[in-house]
Amino acid sequence: MITMKPSSCILSLCSRLVRTKTRKSDHFKMQMTFSCLYMEKHHFSYSMKSPKSTHHLIREMTEVSRDHLSPEIGLHLVTPNCPLWHSRGDQCPLPDPFWAFYWPGGQALTRFILDNADLFCGRTVVDVGCGCGASSIACRMVGASHVIANDIDTVAADAISLNADLNRVSLTTVTTNLIGSHNNRWDIVLLGDMFYDMEFAETITKWVISLHSHGVSVFIGDPGRLPLVQHPLKADLKMVAEYPLPENCLKENNGLSSGFVWKYEQEVI
Ligand SMILES: C[S@@+](CC[C@H](N)C(=O)[O-])C[C@H]1O[C@@H](n2cnc3c(N)ncnc32)[C@H](O)[C@@H]1O
């Protein structure tokens, strides 16, 4: 089973929280006290593991945000207005909440889907590593016939269903690892910000090539992460869109400036 490597993704998630904390040192003690109480209060609820309590926790630790590249879509996200933003990564009551952030690669991919409805309308789409589910939601909004929102994090599946309800769309959520498999009914596979680790990039690349040989179109959203930029796969990618990242996203992602959408286009011989 391929799991997310903590090296870059979790560190970037944690550094986001730590960075904010040091900038706002005046409020830090107050925020920490609040956050600790918040965690103590909620840790038990999560250990109960009922979907209802997870939904409740997600609502409590996030706010609905449209402050991103696809404001048509409301998302339950951890923002600077949320106590959790100001606490340490290890204090989150839910494990590694990648779904609580809208990653720059996913933002670009979602914008592209909303702006190019004809490419997705009537298609069966699989959104792998969908996190908050924004790209999946966008596909349904533009008329995709069936959308599989896939993330191996079961809490992400709960967040996705909340976000789907919020935007009044229906999605199928799948939490098994689909990387390496394929299905004759898939038309399009989406990969939003999945090239965050060199080793994982190798695995995904093999799959992308295999999907393409089976006639599946693959779209990749990425903000210029090294595992993609430096990968030989890059030579077979055609850039189909570039979007400047919004101000808040720039602050969260030091050194990045744009989100790109790539389509795998190698000729099948
Ligand atoms: C950086 S986040 C990107 C989320 C979303 N696509 C976006 O751009 O906002 C990576 C996501 O991939 C998920 N993930 C990691 N390995 C996976 C796998 N083998 N299959 C499906 N999802 C996976 C994680 O749980 C996480 O939600």
The ligand as a Gaussian input file, in Angstrom:
#p B3LYP/6-31G(d) Opt

LIG

0 1
 C       -1.071000      17.461000      -0.945000
 S       -2.625000      16.733000      -0.665000
 C       -3.527000      17.251000      -2.131000
 C       -5.021000      17.300000      -1.900000
 C       -5.860000      17.882000      -3.059000
 N       -5.681000      17.132000      -4.277000
 C       -5.528000      19.331000      -3.289000
 O       -4.754000      19.630000      -4.237000
 O       -5.999000      20.200000      -2.514000
 C       -2.323000      15.021000      -1.030000
 C       -3.506000      14.104000      -0.728000
 O       -3.213000      12.790000      -1.233000
 C       -3.734000      11.818000      -0.359000
 N       -3.010000      10.567000      -0.676000
 C       -1.731000      10.206000      -0.387000
 N       -1.434000       9.016000      -0.896000
 C       -2.545000       8.590000      -1.548000
 C       -2.885000       7.409000      -2.308000
 N       -2.024000       6.414000      -2.505000
 N       -4.129000       7.319000      -2.829000
 C       -5.046000       8.319000      -2.650000
 N       -4.786000       9.450000      -1.930000
 C       -3.558000       9.582000      -1.400000
 C       -3.519000      12.402000       1.017000
 O       -4.362000      11.813000       1.992000
 C       -3.824000      13.883000       0.755000
 O       -5.175000      14.187000       0.992000

